[in-house]
Every structure is written in C-alpha cells, then in structure tokens.
C-alpha cells in the first residue's frame, strides 16, 4: 500500500526587483586586463567624493592629470564662493615647479595640453530653496550651438543657498541634477555641498549637506564636498564642531591662519585673493578638484589595500512593528575611516541607539547615520543601531553601509531583509513512501 505523507515546509519567499519592476539589474564589471594600470572600474559602480582627504596631489600620477586635460571640457556655474576653486587652480597653474601640468583656461577653448573650462557659465549659482532655474539655464547652454555643445562635465556651486534650505528644497536640487543626468547621459554632472556658516554639527546647514552626501553615496554620484574641505586643516584636525565658518574662523581662532603660521613657506599657503576666505582654503579646494578630475578620467584613487567590513541584521524576516538591530564591523584599516548608513524607507530609526565600540557616532541627520574614527590602537570597531519595521506591506529592504578611507577601496557591506513578509505553508507530497 502506498501512503501519501504530507509535510509542512515554512518558506520565506523573496523577490528582488529593480525600482522599475522590470527585473533584476546586474552591474557590469570591466574585463580583467581591459583597463590601463592604475585605472578604476567604471565610475557608475561607486561614488566619487572629493573631500578633505583628497588634497595631496603628490599621490595623483601625472598621467591621470594629463588624461583629465585631454578628456574633459568643463562648464562651471558659480558666483563668489564658487570662485574659490578657480582661484586655487590659478595658483597651481602659476607655480613654475608644476611645469605647466595644471594648465587650464577660463573661456572654454579647446587647446592641446590645457583643461578646457568655461568659467562662470552658465551664469549664477544654485540659488535658494527650491529654485531650479539653473537647470533651465544648463539645458539652454548645452543645447545651443556655442561652447556648451562641446561640454562633457558640468559643475554648479552654491553661494549660501544650502544654509537656509529645506529638505524639500534640497530634494528639488537633487531631482533636477538627476534628471539632467538622465537627459544628457554623455555628460558628467558634479554635485556640491554648501559652504560653512558657523552653525556647527547640529545646524541646518550640516543637516542639508548630509542630505546631499547621503544621496550621492547611495546613488553613486560625483560630489565635490565644499563644506568638508572647510571643516579640516591639512593635518586632519576637525573644526566643524567648533563653529567653523567659510572664512576658516572657529571658536578660538582661525585654523587657516594658525596652520600657515606653523608651516611658513608651504605651497598650500601660497598667496591669492580667496573670496570670503583664506588662501589655504582656496588652495586645498583646487587640489581636491584636480583629484576629482583624475578620478573621473579613470584613475583608481591610489587604492593600495583593502579593508574588511561586514553587516548583519538581528532577524531577516521581521514583522510590522518589530525591532531589528543592525551591526556593522570594520577592520583592517589603519587610517581615518568614515561610515555613512542611510536607513531605508520602510524602517524607522530608534533615536539614540547608534553606538560604537570606538570613534564618534552622529545621528543628528537621521535617517542618515554616520560614524568616524581611527582603528588604532583598537584594530576593529563594531557599530550597532536599531530600527522598527514601519512598512505594513511585504517589502524587500536592502540596507547598505558605505565605508570610505583614504588609500582603501570603498566598502559597501549590505544585508537584505523581508519586512512584514508572509509565511507560506506548502504541502510536500512524497509518493511511494512506506512508514
């Protein structure tokens, strides 16, 4: 006699789809050996962030500076604050010790061995809360028959428009930039943060700048972090928490004046008329700008080693209202490390739960969570935080931490959960089974 035995199997079914719902998208990777030495993977695979850790041009091979000059034709829309980058570039170009390596022009002419930069074009800057007229001017410029038709990199700067902005206003900026990228796929658009204003870590300016940073990291954008460069001196000392301003003033002094007084004759302190600020600030920004161009040209950023990071969740199939604890571990990095972790939609961060075994945590801009520290003498750090499941419908949620350190490959540990999922009971029929 044949007996049919029924067994209950509890299955958690997950379907991973792209935002379009059309299917699963896989990122393409270069064929091994298809890139020149020191070349990076396609930039779309990771964000490019030019910040205070990328101002040492001695680490950038001259080959990639030459490649940037040969490949790129830039436009740069800005007013006074944005001019700081160009002022610092003038200093680099004028230094005879650089042997014309950093030559550029400001009229957009395409000339051999010279970076083509159409400066202050289109006119104006990124404006204020919700203003996207700059995007219209960009389209007119790019669609015209003049210099704009030859551009392949577009940069826009703020001039005070972040400090009084709102979350909705910054989203309007981000959406407009992203739409330009979609409409002009052969052009690289460079995002930017706004200059400091003395309101510190918890001020609206830093919250809005963190909003821009989180978006760029999560969506693999190119960001020139104007504010971050103003937050540190060349030795890595931090001043944002001391009320640093765009002029490099802070509670207790001026970090640019102090650093140059202690490093008399350093090229970083070469004299220039730096709008609203000190020469050191302009010179640092110029160096970060050339670093960014080298990265865009294909340089891998001088990655010398890889660290290690892991991310776990306390449960992979939580119900609505349930608490999930995320844990990130980082090790194998011997320099200053920065982690950004944006809590995805469908989860709600529980205030005050972000902790770390070493370093400094920052949840002021939640759902954007940040940690920074140096893994020495402690060789590893464990970072934890808790969320509650807020989605009421089943949803696959991937949560990624972005970990960056100068000289190391960017790490992106990810964990995926099925929130508010269903348990499906399916019978298993075994034929010909004798008890």
C-alpha positions in Angstrom: 0.0 0.0 0.0 1.3 3.4 -1.0 1.0 6.1 1.6 0.9 9.8 0.9 2.8 11.7 3.7 2.3 15.5 4.0 5.0 17.6 5.5 4.7 21.3 6.2 7.5 23.4 5.0 7.8 27.0 6.0 9.2 29.1 3.2 10.1 32.7 3.1 9.7 33.9 -0.5 11.7 36.9 -1.6 11.6 38.6 -4.9 14.3 41.1 -5.7 13.3 43.6 -8.4 14.6 46.9 -9.7 12.7 50.1 -9.0 11.2 49.8 -12.4 9.8 46.4 -11.6 11.2 45.1 -14.9 13.6 42.6 -13.5 16.9 42.2 -11.8 19.7 44.5 -12.9 23.4 43.5 -12.6 26.2 46.0 -12.7 28.8 45.3 -15.5 32.4 45.0 -14.4 35.4 45.5 -16.7 37.1 42.5 -18.2 40.3 41.8 -16.3 43.2 43.4 -18.1 41.0 45.7 -20.1 41.9 48.9 -18.2 45.3 50.6 -18.1 47.5 50.3 -14.9 46.1 52.4 -12.1 42.7 52.6 -13.8 39.4 52.2 -11.9 36.2 50.4 -12.6 33.5 52.4 -14.4 32.6 55.3 -12.1 28.9 54.3 -12.0 29.9 51.4 -9.8 30.8 53.6 -6.8 30.5 57.3 -5.7 33.4 59.7 -6.2 33.7 62.1 -3.3 36.3 64.9 -3.4 36.8 65.9 0.2 39.5 67.0 2.7 41.2 63.6 2.5 41.9 64.1 -1.2 44.0 67.3 -1.3 47.5 65.8 -1.7 48.3 66.0 -5.4 51.6 64.2 -4.9 49.6 61.0 -4.7 48.0 61.6 -8.1 50.0 60.3 -11.1 50.8 62.9 -13.6 49.4 60.6 -16.3 45.9 60.9 -14.9 46.1 64.7 -14.7 47.1 64.7 -18.4 44.3 62.4 -19.2 41.8 64.7 -17.4 43.1 67.7 -19.5 42.7 65.6 -22.7 39.3 64.2 -22.0 37.3 66.9 -20.3 35.6 70.1 -21.4 34.0 71.7 -18.3 31.5 74.3 -17.6 31.3 75.8 -14.1 28.4 77.9 -12.9 29.1 79.9 -9.8 29.3 83.2 -8.0 31.7 84.4 -5.4 32.1 81.4 -3.1 32.4 79.0 -6.0 35.3 81.1 -7.4 37.5 79.7 -4.6 38.2 76.5 -6.6 39.3 78.5 -9.7 41.4 80.9 -7.6 43.3 78.0 -6.2 43.7 76.5 -9.7 45.3 79.7 -10.8 47.9 79.4 -8.0 48.7 75.8 -9.2 49.0 76.9 -12.8 51.2 79.8 -11.9 53.7 77.8 -9.9 56.8 77.1 -12.2 57.6 74.0 -10.2 54.5 72.3 -11.7 55.9 72.6 -15.2 52.5 73.5 -16.8 50.9 70.3 -15.5 47.9 72.1 -14.2 47.3 74.4 -17.1 43.6 75.4 -17.8 41.7 78.2 -19.4 38.5 80.0 -18.4 36.9 80.7 -21.8 36.2 77.0 -22.7 38.6 77.0 -25.7 39.7 73.5 -26.6 43.5 73.7 -26.7 46.1 70.9 -26.5 47.6 70.2 -23.0 45.1 72.5 -21.4 42.0 71.8 -19.4 39.0 73.5 -21.1 36.9 75.3 -18.5 34.1 77.6 -19.4 34.1 79.6 -16.2 31.0 81.3 -14.7 29.0 79.7 -17.4 26.0 79.4 -17.3 25.7 82.5 -15.1 24.6 82.4 -11.5 24.7 79.7 -8.9 22.4 77.0 -7.4 20.1 79.6 -5.9 17.9 79.1 -2.8 15.1 77.0 -1.5 13.6 75.0 -4.4 15.0 77.3 -7.1 15.9 75.2 -10.2 16.2 78.0 -12.8 19.9 77.0 -13.0 18.8 73.7 -14.6 16.9 75.6 -17.3 20.0 77.7 -18.0 22.0 74.5 -18.2 19.7 73.0 -20.8 19.8 76.2 -22.9 23.6 76.2 -22.7 24.1 72.6 -23.6 21.5 72.6 -26.4 23.0 75.7 -28.0 25.4 75.9 -30.9 28.2 77.5 -28.9 30.7 76.3 -26.3 28.0 74.5 -24.4 27.6 71.9 -27.2 31.1 70.7 -26.6 30.9 70.2 -22.8 31.1 66.8 -21.1 31.4 67.8 -17.5 29.0 70.3 -15.8 29.7 71.7 -12.3 27.4 74.0 -10.3 28.2 75.7 -6.9 26.1 77.0 -4.1 26.6 80.5 -2.6 24.8 80.5 0.7 21.8 78.6 -0.7 22.1 75.5 1.5 22.1 77.1 4.9 18.5 78.4 4.6 17.3 75.5 2.6 14.8 72.8 3.5 14.6 69.0 2.9 12.2 69.6 0.1 14.4 72.3 -1.4 17.4 70.0 -1.4 15.3 67.2 -2.9 14.3 69.6 -5.7 18.1 70.2 -6.3 18.9 66.5 -6.3 15.9 65.6 -8.5 16.9 68.3 -11.0 20.5 67.1 -11.1 19.4 63.5 -11.6 17.1 64.5 -14.4 19.9 66.3 -16.2 21.9 63.1 -15.9 19.1 61.1 -17.5 18.6 63.6 -20.3 22.3 64.1 -21.0 23.8 60.6 -20.4 27.2 61.5 -22.0 27.8 64.4 -19.6 29.1 64.1 -16.0 27.3 66.3 -13.6 29.1 67.2 -10.4 27.1 67.7 -7.2 28.3 70.0 -4.4 27.7 70.8 -0.7 27.3 74.4 0.6 29.9 76.5 2.4 30.1 76.6 6.2 28.3 79.3 8.2 29.3 78.7 11.8 26.2 76.7 12.8 28.2 73.6 13.6 27.3 69.9 13.5 23.7 70.3 14.5 22.8 73.3 12.4 20.5 73.1 9.4 23.4 73.6 7.0 25.1 70.4 8.1 21.9 68.5 8.1 21.2 69.6 4.5 24.8 68.9 3.5 24.5 65.4 4.9 21.3 65.0 2.9 23.3 65.7 -0.3 26.1 63.5 0.8 23.8 60.6 1.6 22.1 60.8 -1.7 25.4 61.0 -3.7 26.8 58.0 -1.8 23.6 55.9 -2.1 23.3 56.7 -5.9 26.9 56.6 -7.0 27.2 60.3 -7.9 30.1 62.6 -8.2 30.3 65.0 -5.3 32.7 67.9 -4.6 32.3 68.3 -0.8 33.0 72.0 -0.5 31.9 72.1 3.2 34.0 69.1 4.3 37.2 70.7 2.9 36.4 73.8 5.1 35.9 71.6 8.2 39.5 70.3 8.5 43.0 71.7 8.4 45.7 69.9 6.3 46.7 67.8 9.4 43.2 66.4 9.7 42.1 68.5 12.8 38.4 68.9 12.8 36.7 72.3 13.3 33.0 71.9 12.3 32.1 71.1 15.9 33.9 74.4 16.9 31.6 76.5 14.8 33.9 76.7 11.7 32.9 79.2 9.0 33.7 79.7 5.3 36.4 82.2 6.3 38.1 79.4 8.4 37.2 81.1 11.7 36.2 79.0 14.6 35.6 79.4 18.3 39.2 80.2 19.4 40.8 81.5 16.2 41.3 80.9 12.5 42.5 77.4 11.6 44.0 78.5 8.2 46.0 81.4 9.8 47.2 79.1 12.5 48.3 76.3 10.2 50.1 78.6 7.8 51.9 80.3 10.7 53.2 76.9 11.7 54.1 75.9 8.2 55.6 79.1 6.7 56.5 78.7 3.1 54.3 75.7 2.4 52.8 75.8 -1.1 49.4 75.3 0.4 49.7 78.8 1.9 50.7 80.5 -1.4 49.1 83.9 -1.5 45.9 84.5 -3.5 42.8 86.6 -3.3 40.4 83.9 -1.9 36.8 85.2 -1.8 35.3 85.2 1.7 38.2 83.1 3.0 41.9 82.4 3.3 44.4 81.4 0.6 44.8 78.0 2.3 41.1 77.2 1.7 41.3 78.0 -2.0 44.5 76.0 -2.5 43.0 73.0 -0.8 39.9 73.1 -2.9 41.8 73.4 -6.1 43.8 70.3 -5.2 40.6 68.3 -4.4 39.2 69.4 -7.7 42.1 68.1 -9.7 42.0 64.9 -7.7 38.3 64.5 -8.7 39.1 65.1 -12.4 41.8 62.4 -12.2 39.3 60.0 -10.8 36.8 60.8 -13.5 39.5 60.3 -16.1 39.9 56.7 -14.9 42.4 56.8 -12.0 41.6 54.3 -9.2 42.4 56.8 -6.5 45.6 55.1 -5.5 44.0 52.2 -3.7 46.8 50.3 -2.1 44.9 47.7 0.0 41.5 46.5 1.1 39.9 46.7 4.5 37.2 44.4 5.6 33.6 45.1 6.7 30.5 43.0 7.4 26.9 43.9 8.1 24.3 41.7 9.8 20.6 42.1 10.9 19.2 40.5 14.1 16.4 39.0 12.1 15.9 38.5 8.3 12.1 38.3 8.3 10.7 40.8 10.9 7.0 41.7 11.3 5.5 45.1 11.3 6.5 47.0 14.4 9.3 44.6 15.3 12.7 45.9 16.3 15.7 45.0 14.1 19.3 45.6 15.2 21.9 46.2 12.6 25.6 45.5 13.3 28.5 46.7 11.2 32.0 45.6 11.9 35.1 47.2 10.3 38.7 46.1 10.5 42.0 46.1 8.6 42.1 49.8 8.0 44.9 51.9 9.6 43.8 55.5 8.8 40.7 57.7 9.5 37.6 55.8 8.5 34.1 57.3 7.7 30.9 55.3 7.6 27.6 56.5 6.3 24.5 54.4 6.7 21.1 55.6 5.5 18.1 53.8 7.0 15.9 52.8 4.1 12.2 53.6 3.6 10.1 51.0 5.4 12.3 51.2 8.5 12.3 53.8 11.3 15.5 54.6 13.2 15.1 54.4 17.0 16.8 57.7 18.3 19.8 57.2 20.5 20.5 53.6 19.5 23.6 54.4 17.3 26.6 53.2 19.3 30.2 52.2 18.5 33.0 50.5 20.4 35.4 53.3 19.4 35.2 56.5 17.4 32.4 59.1 17.1 28.8 58.4 16.2 26.4 61.0 14.7 22.7 60.5 14.3 21.7 64.2 14.1 20.8 63.8 10.5 18.8 60.6 10.9 17.8 58.6 8.9 21.4 59.3 7.7 23.7 57.8 10.3 27.4 58.4 10.5 30.5 57.2 12.3 34.1 58.2 12.0 37.3 57.1 13.8 40.8 55.7 13.6 41.2 51.9 14.1 44.4 52.3 16.2 45.3 51.0 18.6 42.0 49.2 18.5 42.2 47.1 15.3 38.4 46.9 14.7 35.1 48.6 15.5 31.6 47.3 16.0 28.8 49.8 15.2 25.2 49.0 16.1 21.8 50.7 15.8 18.2 49.7 16.0 15.1 50.3 13.8 11.5 49.4 13.8 9.7 48.0 10.8 7.2 50.6 9.6 6.1 49.1 6.3 2.8 47.4 6.6 3.0 45.5 3.3 5.7 42.9 2.5 8.8 44.6 1.3 12.3 43.5 0.5 14.7 46.1 2.1 18.4 46.2 1.4 20.4 48.2 3.8 24.0 49.3 2.8 26.7 50.9 4.8 29.3 52.9 2.8 32.7 52.9 4.4 35.5 55.2 3.0 39.1 55.7 4.0 41.9 57.4 2.0 44.0 54.8 0.3 41.5 52.0 0.7 38.8 50.5 -1.5 35.3 51.8 -0.7 33.4 49.1 1.2 29.7 48.6 0.9 28.5 45.8 3.2 24.8 45.1 2.6 22.2 43.0 4.3 18.7 42.3 2.9 15.6 41.5 4.9 12.0 40.7 4.1 9.9 43.1 6.2 6.3 42.3 7.1 6.5 39.2 5.0 4.1 36.3 4.8 4.8 32.7 5.9 3.5 30.4 3.2 2.8 26.8 4.1 3.1 24.4 1.2 2.5 20.7 1.3 5.2 18.3 0.2 3.9 15.1 -1.3 6.1 12.0 -1.1 5.0 9.2 -3.3 5.8 5.6 -2.6 6.9 6.3 1.0 6.3 3.4 3.5 6.1 4.4 7.2 
